[in-house]
C-alpha cells in the first residue's frame, strides 16, 4: 500500500513539473515575440 502512495506522489510531482515547464516555455516564447517581433516570422 505504501508503494502505491509513493508511486502516485511521484507521478503527481512529475505531472506538475512538466506542466510548469510547458507554461514557462510558452511565457518565454511570448517574451521573445515581444522583444523581437519579426525574428520569429518566416521570411518570404
N, CA, C and O atoms as a Maestro MAE file, in Angstrom:
{
 s_m_m2io_version
 :::
 2.0.0
}

f_m_ct {
 s_m_title
 :::
 protein
 m_atom[176] {
  # First column is atom index #
  i_m_mmod_type
  r_m_x_coord
  r_m_y_coord
  r_m_z_coord
  i_m_residue_number
  s_m_chain_name
  s_m_pdb_residue_name
  s_m_pdb_atom_name
  i_m_atomic_number
  :::
  1 25 0.828 -1.200 0.000 1 A "UNK " " N  " 7
  2 3 0.000 0.000 0.000 1 A "UNK " " CA " 6
  3 2 0.871 1.262 0.000 1 A "UNK " " C  " 6
  4 15 0.565 2.228 -0.699 1 A "UNK " " O  " 8
  5 25 1.934 1.252 0.770 2 A "UNK " " N  " 7
  6 3 2.829 2.410 0.818 2 A "UNK " " CA " 6
  7 2 3.478 2.645 -0.550 2 A "UNK " " C  " 6
  8 15 3.674 3.788 -0.962 2 A "UNK " " O  " 8
  9 25 3.807 1.561 -1.245 3 A "UNK " " N  " 7
  10 3 4.400 1.670 -2.587 3 A "UNK " " CA " 6
  11 2 3.462 2.373 -3.549 3 A "UNK " " C  " 6
  12 15 3.898 3.175 -4.374 3 A "UNK " " O  " 8
  13 25 2.192 2.079 -3.447 4 A "UNK " " N  " 7
  14 3 1.197 2.712 -4.314 4 A "UNK " " CA " 6
  15 2 1.179 4.225 -4.078 4 A "UNK " " C  " 6
  16 15 1.172 5.009 -5.027 4 A "UNK " " O  " 8
  17 25 1.173 4.625 -2.804 5 A "UNK " " N  " 7
  18 3 1.143 6.058 -2.490 5 A "UNK " " CA " 6
  19 2 2.418 6.758 -2.946 5 A "UNK " " C  " 6
  20 15 2.370 7.897 -3.409 5 A "UNK " " O  " 8
  21 25 3.554 6.085 -2.817 6 A "UNK " " N  " 7
  22 3 4.825 6.669 -3.262 6 A "UNK " " CA " 6
  23 2 4.822 6.858 -4.774 6 A "UNK " " C  " 6
  24 15 5.230 7.906 -5.276 6 A "UNK " " O  " 8
  25 25 4.363 5.845 -5.495 7 A "UNK " " N  " 7
  26 3 4.306 5.929 -6.957 7 A "UNK " " CA " 6
  27 2 3.358 7.042 -7.382 7 A "UNK " " C  " 6
  28 15 3.678 7.829 -8.273 7 A "UNK " " O  " 8
  29 25 2.204 7.107 -6.751 8 A "UNK " " N  " 7
  30 3 1.221 8.140 -7.069 8 A "UNK " " CA " 6
  31 2 1.791 9.538 -6.806 8 A "UNK " " C  " 6
  32 15 1.596 10.448 -7.612 8 A "UNK " " O  " 8
  33 25 2.483 9.706 -5.697 9 A "UNK " " N  " 7
  34 3 3.078 11.004 -5.353 9 A "UNK " " CA " 6
  35 2 4.148 11.383 -6.369 9 A "UNK " " C  " 6
  36 15 4.246 12.545 -6.764 9 A "UNK " " O  " 8
  37 25 4.948 10.416 -6.793 10 A "UNK " " N  " 7
  38 3 5.999 10.694 -7.771 10 A "UNK " " CA " 6
  39 2 5.398 11.085 -9.120 10 A "UNK " " C  " 6
  40 15 5.880 12.011 -9.772 10 A "UNK " " O  " 8
  41 25 4.347 10.380 -9.538 11 A "UNK " " N  " 7
  42 3 3.699 10.707 -10.813 11 A "UNK " " CA " 6
  43 2 3.043 12.083 -10.761 11 A "UNK " " C  " 6
  44 15 3.089 12.831 -11.738 11 A "UNK " " O  " 8
  45 25 2.442 12.416 -9.642 12 A "UNK " " N  " 7
  46 3 1.817 13.732 -9.484 12 A "UNK " " CA " 6
  47 2 2.874 14.825 -9.544 12 A "UNK " " C  " 6
  48 15 2.676 15.841 -10.211 12 A "UNK " " O  " 8
  49 25 3.991 14.630 -8.856 13 A "UNK " " N  " 7
  50 3 5.071 15.619 -8.869 13 A "UNK " " CA " 6
  51 2 5.626 15.792 -10.289 13 A "UNK " " C  " 6
  52 15 5.902 16.915 -10.712 13 A "UNK " " O  " 8
  53 25 5.785 14.712 -11.007 14 A "UNK " " N  " 7
  54 3 6.294 14.772 -12.386 14 A "UNK " " CA " 6
  55 2 5.302 15.512 -13.286 14 A "UNK " " C  " 6
  56 15 5.709 16.303 -14.138 14 A "UNK " " O  " 8
  57 25 4.018 15.261 -13.101 15 A "UNK " " N  " 7
  58 3 2.992 15.947 -13.891 15 A "UNK " " CA " 6
  59 2 3.056 17.460 -13.667 15 A "UNK " " C  " 6
  60 15 3.021 18.238 -14.621 15 A "UNK " " O  " 8
  61 25 3.150 17.869 -12.395 16 A "UNK " " N  " 7
  62 3 3.217 19.296 -12.095 16 A "UNK " " CA " 6
  63 2 4.499 19.918 -12.628 16 A "UNK " " C  " 6
  64 15 4.494 21.057 -13.094 16 A "UNK " " O  " 8
  65 25 5.604 19.165 -12.559 17 A "UNK " " N  " 7
  66 3 6.872 19.672 -13.076 17 A "UNK " " CA " 6
  67 2 6.780 19.908 -14.580 17 A "UNK " " C  " 6
  68 15 7.218 20.947 -15.073 17 A "UNK " " O  " 8
  69 25 6.208 18.943 -15.319 18 A "UNK " " N  " 7
  70 3 6.064 19.084 -16.768 18 A "UNK " " CA " 6
  71 2 5.114 20.220 -17.124 18 A "UNK " " C  " 6
  72 15 5.361 20.963 -18.074 18 A "UNK " " O  " 8
  73 25 4.032 20.359 -16.369 19 A "UNK " " N  " 7
  74 3 3.078 21.435 -16.613 19 A "UNK " " CA " 6
  75 2 3.756 22.786 -16.413 19 A "UNK " " C  " 6
  76 15 3.567 23.699 -17.216 19 A "UNK " " O  " 8
  77 25 4.541 22.919 -15.349 20 A "UNK " " N  " 7
  78 3 5.253 24.170 -15.075 20 A "UNK " " CA " 6
  79 2 6.263 24.462 -16.183 20 A "UNK " " C  " 6
  80 15 6.414 25.607 -16.611 20 A "UNK " " O  " 8
  81 25 6.953 23.414 -16.642 21 A "UNK " " N  " 7
  82 3 7.947 23.570 -17.703 21 A "UNK " " CA " 6
  83 2 7.289 24.077 -18.984 21 A "UNK " " C  " 6
  84 15 7.807 24.987 -19.632 21 A "UNK " " O  " 8
  85 25 6.148 23.490 -19.350 22 A "UNK " " N  " 7
  86 3 5.439 23.915 -20.561 22 A "UNK " " CA " 6
  87 2 4.959 25.353 -20.419 22 A "UNK " " C  " 6
  88 15 5.042 26.132 -21.369 22 A "UNK " " O  " 8
  89 25 4.463 25.705 -19.252 23 A "UNK " " N  " 7
  90 3 3.971 27.063 -19.048 23 A "UNK " " CA " 6
  91 2 5.120 28.067 -19.092 23 A "UNK " " C  " 6
  92 15 4.954 29.166 -19.622 23 A "UNK " " O  " 8
  93 25 6.278 27.709 -18.547 24 A "UNK " " N  " 7
  94 3 7.458 28.582 -18.627 24 A "UNK " " CA " 6
  95 2 7.910 28.745 -20.074 24 A "UNK " " C  " 6
  96 15 8.319 29.833 -20.480 24 A "UNK " " O  " 8
  97 25 7.837 27.668 -20.852 25 A "UNK " " N  " 7
  98 3 8.246 27.712 -22.253 25 A "UNK " " CA " 6
  99 2 7.329 28.639 -23.058 25 A "UNK " " C  " 6
  100 15 7.804 29.417 -23.885 25 A "UNK " " O  " 8
  101 25 6.031 28.557 -22.819 26 A "UNK " " N  " 7
  102 3 5.068 29.430 -23.503 26 A "UNK " " CA " 6
  103 2 5.329 30.889 -23.126 26 A "UNK " " C  " 6
  104 15 5.303 31.769 -23.986 26 A "UNK " " O  " 8
  105 25 5.579 31.141 -21.851 27 A "UNK " " N  " 7
  106 3 5.863 32.513 -21.399 27 A "UNK " " CA " 6
  107 2 7.134 33.036 -22.060 27 A "UNK " " C  " 6
  108 15 7.185 34.195 -22.470 27 A "UNK " " O  " 8
  109 25 8.153 32.195 -22.167 28 A "UNK " " N  " 7
  110 3 9.411 32.609 -22.804 28 A "UNK " " CA " 6
  111 2 9.192 32.944 -24.275 28 A "UNK " " C  " 6
  112 15 9.779 33.899 -24.784 28 A "UNK " " O  " 8
  113 25 8.357 32.175 -24.958 29 A "UNK " " N  " 7
  114 3 8.054 32.452 -26.368 29 A "UNK " " CA " 6
  115 2 7.332 33.786 -26.504 29 A "UNK " " C  " 6
  116 15 7.611 34.545 -27.432 29 A "UNK " " O  " 8
  117 25 6.411 34.080 -25.596 30 A "UNK " " N  " 7
  118 3 5.687 35.348 -25.652 30 A "UNK " " CA " 6
  119 2 6.636 36.521 -25.429 30 A "UNK " " C  " 6
  120 15 6.544 37.543 -26.108 30 A "UNK " " O  " 8
  121 25 7.545 36.365 -24.473 31 A "UNK " " N  " 7
  122 3 8.525 37.421 -24.206 31 A "UNK " " CA " 6
  123 2 9.425 37.614 -25.430 31 A "UNK " " C  " 6
  124 15 9.716 38.744 -25.821 31 A "UNK " " O  " 8
  125 25 9.858 36.520 -26.023 32 A "UNK " " N  " 7
  126 3 10.716 36.585 -27.210 32 A "UNK " " CA " 6
  127 2 10.000 37.324 -28.341 32 A "UNK " " C  " 6
  128 15 10.601 38.154 -29.021 32 A "UNK " " O  " 8
  129 25 8.716 37.020 -28.539 33 A "UNK " " N  " 7
  130 3 7.932 37.682 -29.585 33 A "UNK " " CA " 6
  131 2 7.808 39.179 -29.317 33 A "UNK " " C  " 6
  132 15 7.808 39.985 -30.248 33 A "UNK " " O  " 8
  133 25 7.703 39.545 -28.040 34 A "UNK " " N  " 7
  134 3 7.593 40.955 -27.684 34 A "UNK " " CA " 6
  135 2 8.906 41.685 -27.959 34 A "UNK " " C  " 6
  136 15 8.912 42.810 -28.458 34 A "UNK " " O  " 8
  137 25 10.016 41.027 -27.625 35 A "UNK " " N  " 7
  138 3 11.321 41.668 -27.790 35 A "UNK " " CA " 6
  139 2 11.769 41.717 -29.249 35 A "UNK " " C  " 6
  140 15 12.367 42.698 -29.691 35 A "UNK " " O  " 8
  141 25 11.473 40.645 -29.994 36 A "UNK " " N  " 7
  142 3 11.895 40.557 -31.394 36 A "UNK " " CA " 6
  143 2 10.732 40.080 -32.247 36 A "UNK " " C  " 6
  144 15 10.707 38.915 -32.645 36 A "UNK " " O  " 8
  145 25 9.756 40.955 -32.541 37 A "UNK " " N  " 7
  146 3 8.558 40.517 -33.237 37 A "UNK " " CA " 6
  147 2 8.810 39.950 -34.640 37 A "UNK " " C  " 6
  148 15 8.120 39.015 -35.048 37 A "UNK " " O  " 8
  149 25 9.793 40.500 -35.395 38 A "UNK " " N  " 7
  150 3 9.978 39.972 -36.763 38 A "UNK " " CA " 6
  151 2 10.981 38.834 -36.799 38 A "UNK " " C  " 6
  152 15 11.110 38.192 -37.841 38 A "UNK " " O  " 8
  153 25 11.686 38.552 -35.739 39 A "UNK " " N  " 7
  154 3 12.677 37.467 -35.764 39 A "UNK " " CA " 6
  155 2 12.028 36.096 -35.917 39 A "UNK " " C  " 6
  156 15 12.644 35.179 -36.460 39 A "UNK " " O  " 8
  157 25 10.785 35.945 -35.445 40 A "UNK " " N  " 7
  158 3 10.127 34.640 -35.482 40 A "UNK " " CA " 6
  159 2 9.213 34.485 -36.683 40 A "UNK " " C  " 6
  160 15 8.696 33.395 -36.927 40 A "UNK " " O  " 8
  161 25 9.004 35.553 -37.436 41 A "UNK " " N  " 7
  162 3 8.145 35.452 -38.617 41 A "UNK " " CA " 6
  163 2 8.938 34.873 -39.789 41 A "UNK " " C  " 6
  164 15 10.086 35.258 -40.010 41 A "UNK " " O  " 8
  165 25 8.334 33.950 -40.542 42 A "UNK " " N  " 7
  166 3 9.051 33.382 -41.690 42 A "UNK " " CA " 6
  167 2 9.270 34.440 -42.771 42 A "UNK " " C  " 6
  168 15 8.371 35.216 -43.092 42 A "UNK " " O  " 8
  169 25 10.456 34.453 -43.311 43 A "UNK " " N  " 7
  170 3 10.792 35.396 -44.391 43 A "UNK " " CA " 6
  171 2 10.319 34.838 -45.725 43 A "UNK " " C  " 6
  172 15 10.489 33.649 -45.993 43 A "UNK " " O  " 8
  173 25 9.723 35.688 -46.569 44 A "UNK " " N  " 7
  174 3 9.281 35.198 -47.876 44 A "UNK " " CA " 6
  175 2 9.980 35.930 -48.998 44 A "UNK " " C  " 6
  176 15 9.729 35.647 -50.170 44 A "UNK " " O  " 8
  :::
 }
 m_bond[175] {
  # First column is bond index #
  i_m_from
  i_m_to
  i_m_order
  :::
  1 1 2 1
  2 2 3 1
  3 3 4 2
  4 3 5 1
  5 5 6 1
  6 6 7 1
  7 7 8 2
  8 7 9 1
  9 9 10 1
  10 10 11 1
  11 11 12 2
  12 11 13 1
  13 13 14 1
  14 14 15 1
  15 15 16 2
  16 15 17 1
  17 17 18 1
  18 18 19 1
  19 19 20 2
  20 19 21 1
  21 21 22 1
  22 22 23 1
  23 23 24 2
  24 23 25 1
  25 25 26 1
  26 26 27 1
  27 27 28 2
  28 27 29 1
  29 29 30 1
  30 30 31 1
  31 31 32 2
  32 31 33 1
  33 33 34 1
  34 34 35 1
  35 35 36 2
  36 35 37 1
  37 37 38 1
  38 38 39 1
  39 39 40 2
  40 39 41 1
  41 41 42 1
  42 42 43 1
  43 43 44 2
  44 43 45 1
  45 45 46 1
  46 46 47 1
  47 47 48 2
  48 47 49 1
  49 49 50 1
  50 50 51 1
  51 51 52 2
  52 51 53 1
  53 53 54 1
  54 54 55 1
  55 55 56 2
  56 55 57 1
  57 57 58 1
  58 58 59 1
  59 59 60 2
  60 59 61 1
  61 61 62 1
  62 62 63 1
  63 63 64 2
  64 63 65 1
  65 65 66 1
  66 66 67 1
  67 67 68 2
  68 67 69 1
  69 69 70 1
  70 70 71 1
  71 71 72 2
  72 71 73 1
  73 73 74 1
  74 74 75 1
  75 75 76 2
  76 75 77 1
  77 77 78 1
  78 78 79 1
  79 79 80 2
  80 79 81 1
  81 81 82 1
  82 82 83 1
  83 83 84 2
  84 83 85 1
  85 85 86 1
  86 86 87 1
  87 87 88 2
  88 87 89 1
  89 89 90 1
  90 90 91 1
  91 91 92 2
  92 91 93 1
  93 93 94 1
  94 94 95 1
  95 95 96 2
  96 95 97 1
  97 97 98 1
  98 98 99 1
  99 99 100 2
  100 99 101 1
  101 101 102 1
  102 102 103 1
  103 103 104 2
  104 103 105 1
  105 105 106 1
  106 106 107 1
  107 107 108 2
  108 107 109 1
  109 109 110 1
  110 110 111 1
  111 111 112 2
  112 111 113 1
  113 113 114 1
  114 114 115 1
  115 115 116 2
  116 115 117 1
  117 117 118 1
  118 118 119 1
  119 119 120 2
  120 119 121 1
  121 121 122 1
  122 122 123 1
  123 123 124 2
  124 123 125 1
  125 125 126 1
  126 126 127 1
  127 127 128 2
  128 127 129 1
  129 129 130 1
  130 130 131 1
  131 131 132 2
  132 131 133 1
  133 133 134 1
  134 134 135 1
  135 135 136 2
  136 135 137 1
  137 137 138 1
  138 138 139 1
  139 139 140 2
  140 139 141 1
  141 141 142 1
  142 142 143 1
  143 143 144 2
  144 143 145 1
  145 145 146 1
  146 146 147 1
  147 147 148 2
  148 147 149 1
  149 149 150 1
  150 150 151 1
  151 151 152 2
  152 151 153 1
  153 153 154 1
  154 154 155 1
  155 155 156 2
  156 155 157 1
  157 157 158 1
  158 158 159 1
  159 159 160 2
  160 159 161 1
  161 161 162 1
  162 162 163 1
  163 163 164 2
  164 163 165 1
  165 165 166 1
  166 166 167 1
  167 167 168 2
  168 167 169 1
  169 169 170 1
  170 170 171 1
  171 171 172 2
  172 171 173 1
  173 173 174 1
  174 174 175 1
  175 175 176 2
  :::
 }
}
